[in-house]
């Protein structure tokens, strides 16, 4: 019998959790714990880290996990790398449920950078109105460019004031749409948008909004990850579970 651990925190993880619950599969959804009020889930939930590769291996063995599904954010590079290594060591079948990356389309004006530090460096120059569509974890890295007026949008109100001298904070939880994001950017006179290439449908409203307004985007590329089996739909994970998801994959 399968015993599934889903590393979550994404809409894809929630969709998979609902499908697993509907089938009656034994499964647990794990959150890193960064969202104050995560969505209620139909399967048991654990919150918090594992303590690196060693801790994840110990968890997989102690709980008799047979299948590990990495449905974390495409930029959760450390967790995803740990999952690859831990699954191999614990001889647990492993698959990644991830969003296809966005690609440059007609009307897009992207400057691609490799990481947060490069994105901050790309903002050197005169003061502008910049939307940081990044979440709260990375905002303080942009304090090295204090000349700009920043627009921030967080899922939860932060416990501490962001370390940017000039900013406006919007607390809102998606899903967002192109018209709403276009109105938000226009209302704040945004000239430039900084975001990660998260991919998928749920977070792409800002791309369409920036395109409609003719704005330039600083697009942060995805981190490199170890080789792994990847799918882009929860249904594909179910097919993998039902049709030969061998341990050690």
Beta strands, then each sheet from edge to edge (+ up, - down):
strand 1: 3-7
strand 2: 26-31
strand 3: 44-47
strand 4: 67-70
strand 5: 93-97
strand 6: 110-113
strand 7: 129-133
strand 8: 149-154
strand 9: 167-171
strand 10: 192-196
strand 11: 216-220
strand 12: 230-231
sheet 1: 3+ 2+ 1+ 4+ 5+ 12+
sheet 2: 6+ 11+ 10+ 7+ 8+ 9+
end
